[in-house]
């Protein structure tokens, strides 16, 4: 079980039950399916549910409402639900808008699937971006990504740390490593050419207070 303590506390604070199982998203998902079959509870998939994808698409529409002239949208990728919804929305309004996904170099499941054209198991390494760790890409989200996403780039652990600090210092935005990955890609100029109107999606503020405190102490100057 690898969820950070702050996330677990937030769930408990909402009076939800917690089952600790395994060491990966896949382990947790298999246990959730078992519980669903046993109890009849409603199962909501985090990225393969069409209603979830439709909800994510509203982010793309909000981006266009805010800036109708946007030419590039950069989105973090875990399972792919967020980028699928956003890409579908903006590309169906203007096919020329570039959509770029960002993953951790230590957990490149969708980037590798995008490269070879099919889901393949990848060897993941420990990463700050726990929200991005999927062992193998989803066939459902990969199909949408291959149609609507232009490129997927990878960022390092160091890149994400710098992005977290930059967001705090410059914009007073608290982002978890997964959410800051999109900003990290810009800071390390990957890809190098982005256009004049760039929308950067920063998704998630579930960062460990202990980790953040240590990061700020190490970079206080």
mmCIF file of the C-alpha atoms, coordinates in Angstrom:
data_MODEL
# 
_entry.id   MODEL 
# 
loop_
_atom_site.group_PDB 
_atom_site.id 
_atom_site.type_symbol 
_atom_site.label_atom_id 
_atom_site.label_alt_id 
_atom_site.label_comp_id 
_atom_site.label_asym_id 
_atom_site.label_entity_id 
_atom_site.label_seq_id 
_atom_site.pdbx_PDB_ins_code 
_atom_site.Cartn_x 
_atom_site.Cartn_y 
_atom_site.Cartn_z 
_atom_site.occupancy 
_atom_site.B_iso_or_equiv 
_atom_site.pdbx_formal_charge 
_atom_site.auth_seq_id 
_atom_site.auth_comp_id 
_atom_site.auth_asym_id 
_atom_site.auth_atom_id 
_atom_site.pdbx_PDB_model_num 
ATOM 1   C CA . UNK A 1 1   ? 0.000   0.000  0.000   1.00 0.00 ? 1   UNK A CA 1 
ATOM 2   C CA . UNK A 1 2   ? 1.727   3.168  -1.222  1.00 0.00 ? 2   UNK A CA 1 
ATOM 3   C CA . UNK A 1 3   ? -0.815  5.979  -0.782  1.00 0.00 ? 3   UNK A CA 1 
ATOM 4   C CA . UNK A 1 4   ? 0.575   8.940  1.146   1.00 0.00 ? 4   UNK A CA 1 
ATOM 5   C CA . UNK A 1 5   ? -0.752  9.354  4.721   1.00 0.00 ? 5   UNK A CA 1 
ATOM 6   C CA . UNK A 1 6   ? -2.335  12.723 3.888   1.00 0.00 ? 6   UNK A CA 1 
ATOM 7   C CA . UNK A 1 7   ? -4.562  11.125 1.235   1.00 0.00 ? 7   UNK A CA 1 
ATOM 8   C CA . UNK A 1 8   ? -5.615  8.388  3.631   1.00 0.00 ? 8   UNK A CA 1 
ATOM 9   C CA . UNK A 1 9   ? -6.454  10.955 6.315   1.00 0.00 ? 9   UNK A CA 1 
ATOM 10  C CA . UNK A 1 10  ? -8.530  12.993 3.847   1.00 0.00 ? 10  UNK A CA 1 
ATOM 11  C CA . UNK A 1 11  ? -10.581 9.903  2.979   1.00 0.00 ? 11  UNK A CA 1 
ATOM 12  C CA . UNK A 1 12  ? -11.108 9.045  6.647   1.00 0.00 ? 12  UNK A CA 1 
ATOM 13  C CA . UNK A 1 13  ? -12.131 12.640 7.373   1.00 0.00 ? 13  UNK A CA 1 
ATOM 14  C CA . UNK A 1 14  ? -15.064 12.088 4.993   1.00 0.00 ? 14  UNK A CA 1 
ATOM 15  C CA . UNK A 1 15  ? -16.139 9.012  6.989   1.00 0.00 ? 15  UNK A CA 1 
ATOM 16  C CA . UNK A 1 16  ? -15.234 6.620  4.172   1.00 0.00 ? 16  UNK A CA 1 
ATOM 17  C CA . UNK A 1 17  ? -13.921 3.142  4.858   1.00 0.00 ? 17  UNK A CA 1 
ATOM 18  C CA . UNK A 1 18  ? -10.424 2.208  3.752   1.00 0.00 ? 18  UNK A CA 1 
ATOM 19  C CA . UNK A 1 19  ? -9.138  -1.204 2.704   1.00 0.00 ? 19  UNK A CA 1 
ATOM 20  C CA . UNK A 1 20  ? -5.343  -1.480 2.552   1.00 0.00 ? 20  UNK A CA 1 
ATOM 21  C CA . UNK A 1 21  ? -4.249  -3.983 -0.070  1.00 0.00 ? 21  UNK A CA 1 
ATOM 22  C CA . UNK A 1 22  ? -1.199  -4.647 -2.249  1.00 0.00 ? 22  UNK A CA 1 
ATOM 23  C CA . UNK A 1 23  ? 1.436   -2.240 -3.507  1.00 0.00 ? 23  UNK A CA 1 
ATOM 24  C CA . UNK A 1 24  ? -0.040  -0.917 -6.766  1.00 0.00 ? 24  UNK A CA 1 
ATOM 25  C CA . UNK A 1 25  ? -3.134  0.520  -8.408  1.00 0.00 ? 25  UNK A CA 1 
ATOM 26  C CA . UNK A 1 26  ? -3.746  -2.832 -10.085 1.00 0.00 ? 26  UNK A CA 1 
ATOM 27  C CA . UNK A 1 27  ? -3.765  -4.620 -6.721  1.00 0.00 ? 27  UNK A CA 1 
ATOM 28  C CA . UNK A 1 28  ? -6.254  -2.116 -5.334  1.00 0.00 ? 28  UNK A CA 1 
ATOM 29  C CA . UNK A 1 29  ? -8.486  -2.344 -8.404  1.00 0.00 ? 29  UNK A CA 1 
ATOM 30  C CA . UNK A 1 30  ? -8.694  -6.133 -8.243  1.00 0.00 ? 30  UNK A CA 1 
ATOM 31  C CA . UNK A 1 31  ? -9.692  -5.934 -4.579  1.00 0.00 ? 31  UNK A CA 1 
ATOM 32  C CA . UNK A 1 32  ? -12.269 -3.242 -5.366  1.00 0.00 ? 32  UNK A CA 1 
ATOM 33  C CA . UNK A 1 33  ? -13.812 -5.526 -7.995  1.00 0.00 ? 33  UNK A CA 1 
ATOM 34  C CA . UNK A 1 34  ? -13.979 -8.365 -5.483  1.00 0.00 ? 34  UNK A CA 1 
ATOM 35  C CA . UNK A 1 35  ? -15.709 -6.137 -2.931  1.00 0.00 ? 35  UNK A CA 1 
ATOM 36  C CA . UNK A 1 36  ? -18.103 -4.802 -5.574  1.00 0.00 ? 36  UNK A CA 1 
ATOM 37  C CA . UNK A 1 37  ? -19.155 -8.315 -6.587  1.00 0.00 ? 37  UNK A CA 1 
ATOM 38  C CA . UNK A 1 38  ? -19.603 -9.324 -2.974  1.00 0.00 ? 38  UNK A CA 1 
ATOM 39  C CA . UNK A 1 39  ? -21.560 -6.267 -1.840  1.00 0.00 ? 39  UNK A CA 1 
ATOM 40  C CA . UNK A 1 40  ? -23.248 -4.995 -5.012  1.00 0.00 ? 40  UNK A CA 1 
ATOM 41  C CA . UNK A 1 41  ? -21.710 -1.556 -4.485  1.00 0.00 ? 41  UNK A CA 1 
ATOM 42  C CA . UNK A 1 42  ? -21.469 0.860  -7.401  1.00 0.00 ? 42  UNK A CA 1 
ATOM 43  C CA . UNK A 1 43  ? -18.066 0.603  -9.109  1.00 0.00 ? 43  UNK A CA 1 
ATOM 44  C CA . UNK A 1 44  ? -16.783 3.837  -10.624 1.00 0.00 ? 44  UNK A CA 1 
ATOM 45  C CA . UNK A 1 45  ? -13.682 3.304  -12.722 1.00 0.00 ? 45  UNK A CA 1 
ATOM 46  C CA . UNK A 1 46  ? -11.236 6.221  -12.462 1.00 0.00 ? 46  UNK A CA 1 
ATOM 47  C CA . UNK A 1 47  ? -10.645 6.492  -16.214 1.00 0.00 ? 47  UNK A CA 1 
ATOM 48  C CA . UNK A 1 48  ? -12.537 3.835  -18.208 1.00 0.00 ? 48  UNK A CA 1 
ATOM 49  C CA . UNK A 1 49  ? -16.030 5.051  -17.291 1.00 0.00 ? 49  UNK A CA 1 
ATOM 50  C CA . UNK A 1 50  ? -17.710 7.014  -20.130 1.00 0.00 ? 50  UNK A CA 1 
ATOM 51  C CA . UNK A 1 51  ? -19.393 9.357  -17.641 1.00 0.00 ? 51  UNK A CA 1 
ATOM 52  C CA . UNK A 1 52  ? -16.041 10.076 -15.996 1.00 0.00 ? 52  UNK A CA 1 
ATOM 53  C CA . UNK A 1 53  ? -14.548 10.853 -19.408 1.00 0.00 ? 53  UNK A CA 1 
ATOM 54  C CA . UNK A 1 54  ? -17.480 13.133 -20.228 1.00 0.00 ? 54  UNK A CA 1 
ATOM 55  C CA . UNK A 1 55  ? -16.902 14.962 -16.960 1.00 0.00 ? 55  UNK A CA 1 
ATOM 56  C CA . UNK A 1 56  ? -13.230 15.421 -17.805 1.00 0.00 ? 56  UNK A CA 1 
ATOM 57  C CA . UNK A 1 57  ? -14.237 16.864 -21.187 1.00 0.00 ? 57  UNK A CA 1 
ATOM 58  C CA . UNK A 1 58  ? -15.777 19.851 -19.399 1.00 0.00 ? 58  UNK A CA 1 
ATOM 59  C CA . UNK A 1 59  ? -12.234 20.907 -18.464 1.00 0.00 ? 59  UNK A CA 1 
ATOM 60  C CA . UNK A 1 60  ? -11.450 21.205 -22.166 1.00 0.00 ? 60  UNK A CA 1 
ATOM 61  C CA . UNK A 1 61  ? -14.562 23.303 -22.760 1.00 0.00 ? 61  UNK A CA 1 
ATOM 62  C CA . UNK A 1 62  ? -13.657 25.582 -19.841 1.00 0.00 ? 62  UNK A CA 1 
ATOM 63  C CA . UNK A 1 63  ? -10.199 26.097 -21.340 1.00 0.00 ? 63  UNK A CA 1 
ATOM 64  C CA . UNK A 1 64  ? -11.750 27.153 -24.654 1.00 0.00 ? 64  UNK A CA 1 
ATOM 65  C CA . UNK A 1 65  ? -14.253 29.409 -22.899 1.00 0.00 ? 65  UNK A CA 1 
ATOM 66  C CA . UNK A 1 66  ? -11.404 31.100 -21.039 1.00 0.00 ? 66  UNK A CA 1 
ATOM 67  C CA . UNK A 1 67  ? -9.161  31.433 -24.108 1.00 0.00 ? 67  UNK A CA 1 
ATOM 68  C CA . UNK A 1 68  ? -10.750 30.709 -27.507 1.00 0.00 ? 68  UNK A CA 1 
ATOM 69  C CA . UNK A 1 69  ? -7.355  31.263 -29.135 1.00 0.00 ? 69  UNK A CA 1 
ATOM 70  C CA . UNK A 1 70  ? -5.480  28.539 -27.248 1.00 0.00 ? 70  UNK A CA 1 
ATOM 71  C CA . UNK A 1 71  ? -3.168  26.595 -29.558 1.00 0.00 ? 71  UNK A CA 1 
ATOM 72  C CA . UNK A 1 72  ? -1.568  24.089 -27.132 1.00 0.00 ? 72  UNK A CA 1 
ATOM 73  C CA . UNK A 1 73  ? -2.939  22.235 -24.097 1.00 0.00 ? 73  UNK A CA 1 
ATOM 74  C CA . UNK A 1 74  ? -0.577  20.333 -21.780 1.00 0.00 ? 74  UNK A CA 1 
ATOM 75  C CA . UNK A 1 75  ? -2.057  17.677 -19.500 1.00 0.00 ? 75  UNK A CA 1 
ATOM 76  C CA . UNK A 1 76  ? -0.585  15.200 -16.971 1.00 0.00 ? 76  UNK A CA 1 
ATOM 77  C CA . UNK A 1 77  ? -1.310  11.518 -17.672 1.00 0.00 ? 77  UNK A CA 1 
ATOM 78  C CA . UNK A 1 78  ? -1.906  8.661  -15.245 1.00 0.00 ? 78  UNK A CA 1 
ATOM 79  C CA . UNK A 1 79  ? -4.560  6.278  -16.510 1.00 0.00 ? 79  UNK A CA 1 
ATOM 80  C CA . UNK A 1 80  ? -5.450  8.767  -19.227 1.00 0.00 ? 80  UNK A CA 1 
ATOM 81  C CA . UNK A 1 81  ? -8.997  9.785  -18.330 1.00 0.00 ? 81  UNK A CA 1 
ATOM 82  C CA . UNK A 1 82  ? -8.274  13.490 -17.906 1.00 0.00 ? 82  UNK A CA 1 
ATOM 83  C CA . UNK A 1 83  ? -6.347  13.913 -21.150 1.00 0.00 ? 83  UNK A CA 1 
ATOM 84  C CA . UNK A 1 84  ? -8.902  11.815 -23.069 1.00 0.00 ? 84  UNK A CA 1 
ATOM 85  C CA . UNK A 1 85  ? -11.760 14.071 -22.036 1.00 0.00 ? 85  UNK A CA 1 
ATOM 86  C CA . UNK A 1 86  ? -9.852  17.297 -22.619 1.00 0.00 ? 86  UNK A CA 1 
ATOM 87  C CA . UNK A 1 87  ? -8.415  16.209 -25.966 1.00 0.00 ? 87  UNK A CA 1 
ATOM 88  C CA . UNK A 1 88  ? -11.788 14.993 -27.251 1.00 0.00 ? 88  UNK A CA 1 
ATOM 89  C CA . UNK A 1 89  ? -13.412 18.303 -26.312 1.00 0.00 ? 89  UNK A CA 1 
ATOM 90  C CA . UNK A 1 90  ? -10.845 20.695 -27.769 1.00 0.00 ? 90  UNK A CA 1 
ATOM 91  C CA . UNK A 1 91  ? -10.123 18.671 -30.921 1.00 0.00 ? 91  UNK A CA 1 
ATOM 92  C CA . UNK A 1 92  ? -13.817 18.521 -31.774 1.00 0.00 ? 92  UNK A CA 1 
ATOM 93  C CA . UNK A 1 93  ? -13.910 22.307 -31.662 1.00 0.00 ? 93  UNK A CA 1 
ATOM 94  C CA . UNK A 1 94  ? -10.593 22.948 -33.423 1.00 0.00 ? 94  UNK A CA 1 
ATOM 95  C CA . UNK A 1 95  ? -8.512  20.080 -34.782 1.00 0.00 ? 95  UNK A CA 1 
ATOM 96  C CA . UNK A 1 96  ? -5.424  22.301 -35.041 1.00 0.00 ? 96  UNK A CA 1 
ATOM 97  C CA . UNK A 1 97  ? -5.084  22.658 -31.250 1.00 0.00 ? 97  UNK A CA 1 
ATOM 98  C CA . UNK A 1 98  ? -2.132  20.586 -30.048 1.00 0.00 ? 98  UNK A CA 1 
ATOM 99  C CA . UNK A 1 99  ? -2.671  18.352 -27.033 1.00 0.00 ? 99  UNK A CA 1 
ATOM 100 C CA . UNK A 1 100 ? 0.461   17.166 -25.234 1.00 0.00 ? 100 UNK A CA 1 
ATOM 101 C CA . UNK A 1 101 ? 0.512   14.612 -22.445 1.00 0.00 ? 101 UNK A CA 1 
ATOM 102 C CA . UNK A 1 102 ? 3.129   14.420 -19.692 1.00 0.00 ? 102 UNK A CA 1 
ATOM 103 C CA . UNK A 1 103 ? 4.231   11.388 -17.687 1.00 0.00 ? 103 UNK A CA 1 
ATOM 104 C CA . UNK A 1 104 ? 6.968   10.587 -15.221 1.00 0.00 ? 104 UNK A CA 1 
ATOM 105 C CA . UNK A 1 105 ? 10.075  8.957  -16.670 1.00 0.00 ? 105 UNK A CA 1 
ATOM 106 C CA . UNK A 1 106 ? 9.791   6.455  -13.834 1.00 0.00 ? 106 UNK A CA 1 
ATOM 107 C CA . UNK A 1 107 ? 6.256   5.366  -14.808 1.00 0.00 ? 107 UNK A CA 1 
ATOM 108 C CA . UNK A 1 108 ? 5.946   5.752  -18.609 1.00 0.00 ? 108 UNK A CA 1 
ATOM 109 C CA . UNK A 1 109 ? 3.150   3.246  -19.285 1.00 0.00 ? 109 UNK A CA 1 
ATOM 110 C CA . UNK A 1 110 ? 1.041   5.451  -21.580 1.00 0.00 ? 110 UNK A CA 1 
ATOM 111 C CA . UNK A 1 111 ? 4.064   7.024  -23.268 1.00 0.00 ? 111 UNK A CA 1 
ATOM 112 C CA . UNK A 1 112 ? 5.394   3.588  -24.164 1.00 0.00 ? 112 UNK A CA 1 
ATOM 113 C CA . UNK A 1 113 ? 1.975   2.359  -25.329 1.00 0.00 ? 113 UNK A CA 1 
ATOM 114 C CA . UNK A 1 114 ? 1.604   5.515  -27.432 1.00 0.00 ? 114 UNK A CA 1 
ATOM 115 C CA . UNK A 1 115 ? 5.010   4.859  -28.989 1.00 0.00 ? 115 UNK A CA 1 
ATOM 116 C CA . UNK A 1 116 ? 4.416   1.217  -29.927 1.00 0.00 ? 116 UNK A CA 1 
ATOM 117 C CA . UNK A 1 117 ? 0.687   1.449  -30.608 1.00 0.00 ? 117 UNK A CA 1 
ATOM 118 C CA . UNK A 1 118 ? -0.573  -0.958 -27.949 1.00 0.00 ? 118 UNK A CA 1 
ATOM 119 C CA . UNK A 1 119 ? -0.522  -1.414 -24.162 1.00 0.00 ? 119 UNK A CA 1 
ATOM 120 C CA . UNK A 1 120 ? 2.682   -3.046 -22.975 1.00 0.00 ? 120 UNK A CA 1 
ATOM 121 C CA . UNK A 1 121 ? 3.883   -3.751 -19.421 1.00 0.00 ? 121 UNK A CA 1 
ATOM 122 C CA . UNK A 1 122 ? 6.556   -1.309 -18.295 1.00 0.00 ? 122 UNK A CA 1 
ATOM 123 C CA . UNK A 1 123 ? 9.090   -1.528 -15.521 1.00 0.00 ? 123 UNK A CA 1 
ATOM 124 C CA . UNK A 1 124 ? 8.178   1.262  -13.114 1.00 0.00 ? 124 UNK A CA 1 
ATOM 125 C CA . UNK A 1 125 ? 10.547  2.828  -10.621 1.00 0.00 ? 125 UNK A CA 1 
ATOM 126 C CA . UNK A 1 126 ? 9.703   4.695  -7.426  1.00 0.00 ? 126 UNK A CA 1 
ATOM 127 C CA . UNK A 1 127 ? 8.303   8.109  -8.276  1.00 0.00 ? 127 UNK A CA 1 
ATOM 128 C CA . UNK A 1 128 ? 6.958   11.140 -6.471  1.00 0.00 ? 128 UNK A CA 1 
ATOM 129 C CA . UNK A 1 129 ? 4.083   11.113 -8.952  1.00 0.00 ? 129 UNK A CA 1 
ATOM 130 C CA . UNK A 1 130 ? 2.084   8.324  -7.318  1.00 0.00 ? 130 UNK A CA 1 
ATOM 131 C CA . UNK A 1 131 ? -1.034  9.410  -9.227  1.00 0.00 ? 131 UNK A CA 1 
ATOM 132 C CA . UNK A 1 132 ? 0.640   8.439  -12.505 1.00 0.00 ? 132 UNK A CA 1 
ATOM 133 C CA . UNK A 1 133 ? 1.720   4.909  -11.656 1.00 0.00 ? 133 UNK A CA 1 
ATOM 134 C CA . UNK A 1 134 ? -0.088  2.417  -13.889 1.00 0.00 ? 134 UNK A CA 1 
ATOM 135 C CA . UNK A 1 135 ? 1.765   -0.766 -14.865 1.00 0.00 ? 135 UNK A CA 1 
ATOM 136 C CA . UNK A 1 136 ? 0.103   -1.068 -18.267 1.00 0.00 ? 136 UNK A CA 1 
ATOM 137 C CA . UNK A 1 137 ? -1.925  1.436  -20.274 1.00 0.00 ? 137 UNK A CA 1 
ATOM 138 C CA . UNK A 1 138 ? -5.668  1.048  -20.727 1.00 0.00 ? 138 UNK A CA 1 
ATOM 139 C CA . UNK A 1 139 ? -6.751  -0.059 -24.208 1.00 0.00 ? 139 UNK A CA 1 
ATOM 140 C CA . UNK A 1 140 ? -9.800  2.207  -23.946 1.00 0.00 ? 140 UNK A CA 1 
ATOM 141 C CA . UNK A 1 141 ? -7.947  5.399  -23.085 1.00 0.00 ? 141 UNK A CA 1 
ATOM 142 C CA . UNK A 1 142 ? -5.041  4.560  -25.400 1.00 0.00 ? 142 UNK A CA 1 
ATOM 143 C CA . UNK A 1 143 ? -7.408  4.372  -28.382 1.00 0.00 ? 143 UNK A CA 1 
ATOM 144 C CA . UNK A 1 144 ? -8.736  7.862  -27.627 1.00 0.00 ? 144 UNK A CA 1 
ATOM 145 C CA . UNK A 1 145 ? -5.258  9.233  -26.962 1.00 0.00 ? 145 UNK A CA 1 
ATOM 146 C CA . UNK A 1 146 ? -3.909  7.865  -30.247 1.00 0.00 ? 146 UNK A CA 1 
ATOM 147 C CA . UNK A 1 147 ? -6.699  9.661  -32.103 1.00 0.00 ? 147 UNK A CA 1 
ATOM 148 C CA . UNK A 1 148 ? -6.695  12.996 -30.309 1.00 0.00 ? 148 UNK A CA 1 
ATOM 149 C CA . UNK A 1 149 ? -3.334  13.498 -28.549 1.00 0.00 ? 149 UNK A CA 1 
ATOM 150 C CA . UNK A 1 150 ? -0.368  14.794 -30.542 1.00 0.00 ? 150 UNK A CA 1 
ATOM 151 C CA . UNK A 1 151 ? 2.551   13.914 -28.298 1.00 0.00 ? 151 UNK A CA 1 
ATOM 152 C CA . UNK A 1 152 ? 3.536   12.483 -24.917 1.00 0.00 ? 152 UNK A CA 1 
ATOM 153 C CA . UNK A 1 153 ? 6.675   13.705 -23.167 1.00 0.00 ? 153 UNK A CA 1 
ATOM 154 C CA . UNK A 1 154 ? 8.447   12.470 -20.047 1.00 0.00 ? 154 UNK A CA 1 
ATOM 155 C CA . UNK A 1 155 ? 9.733   14.460 -17.082 1.00 0.00 ? 155 UNK A CA 1 
ATOM 156 C CA . UNK A 1 156 ? 12.160  13.510 -14.324 1.00 0.00 ? 156 UNK A CA 1 
ATOM 157 C CA . UNK A 1 157 ? 11.709  13.510 -10.563 1.00 0.00 ? 157 UNK A CA 1 
ATOM 158 C CA . UNK A 1 158 ? 13.959  16.575 -10.401 1.00 0.00 ? 158 UNK A CA 1 
ATOM 159 C CA . UNK A 1 159 ? 11.827  18.353 -13.016 1.00 0.00 ? 159 UNK A CA 1 
ATOM 160 C CA . UNK A 1 160 ? 8.676   17.802 -10.945 1.00 0.00 ? 160 UNK A CA 1 
ATOM 161 C CA . UNK A 1 161 ? 10.331  19.034 -7.749  1.00 0.00 ? 161 UNK A CA 1 
ATOM 162 C CA . UNK A 1 162 ? 11.344  22.257 -9.499  1.00 0.00 ? 162 UNK A CA 1 
ATOM 163 C CA . UNK A 1 163 ? 7.825   22.668 -10.867 1.00 0.00 ? 163 UNK A CA 1 
ATOM 164 C CA . UNK A 1 164 ? 6.233   22.266 -7.418  1.00 0.00 ? 164 UNK A CA 1 
ATOM 165 C CA . UNK A 1 165 ? 8.499   24.998 -6.049  1.00 0.00 ? 165 UNK A CA 1 
ATOM 166 C CA . UNK A 1 166 ? 7.931   27.287 -9.054  1.00 0.00 ? 166 UNK A CA 1 
ATOM 167 C CA . UNK A 1 167 ? 4.163   26.999 -8.721  1.00 0.00 ? 167 UNK A CA 1 
ATOM 168 C CA . UNK A 1 168 ? 4.379   27.861 -5.024  1.00 0.00 ? 168 UNK A CA 1 
ATOM 169 C CA . UNK A 1 169 ? 6.765   30.785 -5.452  1.00 0.00 ? 169 UNK A CA 1 
ATOM 170 C CA . UNK A 1 170 ? 5.420   32.337 -8.627  1.00 0.00 ? 170 UNK A CA 1 
ATOM 171 C CA . UNK A 1 171 ? 1.709   31.521 -8.582  1.00 0.00 ? 171 UNK A CA 1 
ATOM 172 C CA . UNK A 1 172 ? 0.981   30.520 -4.972  1.00 0.00 ? 172 UNK A CA 1 
ATOM 173 C CA . UNK A 1 173 ? -0.457  27.233 -6.231  1.00 0.00 ? 173 UNK A CA 1 
ATOM 174 C CA . UNK A 1 174 ? 0.058   24.039 -4.240  1.00 0.00 ? 174 UNK A CA 1 
ATOM 175 C CA . UNK A 1 175 ? 0.360   21.041 -6.574  1.00 0.00 ? 175 UNK A CA 1 
ATOM 176 C CA . UNK A 1 176 ? 1.237   17.414 -6.029  1.00 0.00 ? 176 UNK A CA 1 
ATOM 177 C CA . UNK A 1 177 ? 4.044   15.998 -8.233  1.00 0.00 ? 177 UNK A CA 1 
ATOM 178 C CA . UNK A 1 178 ? 1.589   14.387 -10.684 1.00 0.00 ? 178 UNK A CA 1 
ATOM 179 C CA . UNK A 1 179 ? -0.298  17.654 -11.060 1.00 0.00 ? 179 UNK A CA 1 
ATOM 180 C CA . UNK A 1 180 ? 2.889   19.683 -11.484 1.00 0.00 ? 180 UNK A CA 1 
ATOM 181 C CA . UNK A 1 181 ? 4.216   17.438 -14.273 1.00 0.00 ? 181 UNK A CA 1 
ATOM 182 C CA . UNK A 1 182 ? 2.692   19.638 -16.966 1.00 0.00 ? 182 UNK A CA 1 
ATOM 183 C CA . UNK A 1 183 ? 4.553   22.682 -15.640 1.00 0.00 ? 183 UNK A CA 1 
ATOM 184 C CA . UNK A 1 184 ? 7.721   20.589 -15.374 1.00 0.00 ? 184 UNK A CA 1 
ATOM 185 C CA . UNK A 1 185 ? 7.544   19.861 -19.099 1.00 0.00 ? 185 UNK A CA 1 
ATOM 186 C CA . UNK A 1 186 ? 7.533   23.575 -19.896 1.00 0.00 ? 186 UNK A CA 1 
ATOM 187 C CA . UNK A 1 187 ? 10.371  24.346 -17.508 1.00 0.00 ? 187 UNK A CA 1 
ATOM 188 C CA . UNK A 1 188 ? 12.615  21.740 -19.148 1.00 0.00 ? 188 UNK A CA 1 
ATOM 189 C CA . UNK A 1 189 ? 11.450  22.872 -22.612 1.00 0.00 ? 189 UNK A CA 1 
ATOM 190 C CA . UNK A 1 190 ? 9.971   19.562 -23.672 1.00 0.00 ? 190 UNK A CA 1 
ATOM 191 C CA . UNK A 1 191 ? 8.650   19.930 -26.286 1.00 0.00 ? 191 UNK A CA 1 
ATOM 192 C CA . UNK A 1 192 ? 10.691  23.013 -27.304 1.00 0.00 ? 192 UNK A CA 1 
ATOM 193 C CA . UNK A 1 193 ? 8.036   24.741 -29.462 1.00 0.00 ? 193 UNK A CA 1 
ATOM 194 C CA . UNK A 1 194 ? 4.644   25.311 -27.861 1.00 0.00 ? 194 UNK A CA 1 
ATOM 195 C CA . UNK A 1 195 ? 2.953   28.260 -29.583 1.00 0.00 ? 195 UNK A CA 1 
ATOM 196 C CA . UNK A 1 196 ? 1.738   31.608 -28.265 1.00 0.00 ? 196 UNK A CA 1 
ATOM 197 C CA . UNK A 1 197 ? -1.360  30.546 -26.291 1.00 0.00 ? 197 UNK A CA 1 
ATOM 198 C CA . UNK A 1 198 ? -0.621  27.603 -24.022 1.00 0.00 ? 198 UNK A CA 1 
ATOM 199 C CA . UNK A 1 199 ? -2.989  26.137 -21.428 1.00 0.00 ? 199 UNK A CA 1 
ATOM 200 C CA . UNK A 1 200 ? -1.335  24.095 -18.700 1.00 0.00 ? 200 UNK A CA 1 
ATOM 201 C CA . UNK A 1 201 ? -3.521  21.785 -16.627 1.00 0.00 ? 201 UNK A CA 1 
ATOM 202 C CA . UNK A 1 202 ? -2.351  21.463 -13.018 1.00 0.00 ? 202 UNK A CA 1 
ATOM 203 C CA . UNK A 1 203 ? -4.361  18.603 -11.548 1.00 0.00 ? 203 UNK A CA 1 
ATOM 204 C CA . UNK A 1 204 ? -4.196  17.631 -7.899  1.00 0.00 ? 204 UNK A CA 1 
ATOM 205 C CA . UNK A 1 205 ? -2.971  19.150 -4.653  1.00 0.00 ? 205 UNK A CA 1 
ATOM 206 C CA . UNK A 1 206 ? -2.641  15.956 -2.616  1.00 0.00 ? 206 UNK A CA 1 
ATOM 207 C CA . UNK A 1 207 ? 0.951   16.435 -1.565  1.00 0.00 ? 207 UNK A CA 1 
ATOM 208 C CA . UNK A 1 208 ? 2.412   15.046 1.650   1.00 0.00 ? 208 UNK A CA 1 
ATOM 209 C CA . UNK A 1 209 ? 2.950   17.831 4.187   1.00 0.00 ? 209 UNK A CA 1 
ATOM 210 C CA . UNK A 1 210 ? 6.107   16.101 5.413   1.00 0.00 ? 210 UNK A CA 1 
ATOM 211 C CA . UNK A 1 211 ? 7.459   15.866 1.872   1.00 0.00 ? 211 UNK A CA 1 
ATOM 212 C CA . UNK A 1 212 ? 6.573   19.488 1.136   1.00 0.00 ? 212 UNK A CA 1 
ATOM 213 C CA . UNK A 1 213 ? 8.208   20.664 4.361   1.00 0.00 ? 213 UNK A CA 1 
ATOM 214 C CA . UNK A 1 214 ? 11.402  18.825 3.475   1.00 0.00 ? 214 UNK A CA 1 
ATOM 215 C CA . UNK A 1 215 ? 11.368  20.163 -0.078  1.00 0.00 ? 215 UNK A CA 1 
ATOM 216 C CA . UNK A 1 216 ? 10.967  23.745 1.125   1.00 0.00 ? 216 UNK A CA 1 
ATOM 217 C CA . UNK A 1 217 ? 13.715  23.334 3.721   1.00 0.00 ? 217 UNK A CA 1 
ATOM 218 C CA . UNK A 1 218 ? 16.159  21.994 1.150   1.00 0.00 ? 218 UNK A CA 1 
ATOM 219 C CA . UNK A 1 219 ? 15.397  24.826 -1.284  1.00 0.00 ? 219 UNK A CA 1 
ATOM 220 C CA . UNK A 1 220 ? 14.743  27.717 1.087   1.00 0.00 ? 220 UNK A CA 1 
ATOM 221 C CA . UNK A 1 221 ? 17.196  29.941 -0.760  1.00 0.00 ? 221 UNK A CA 1 
# 
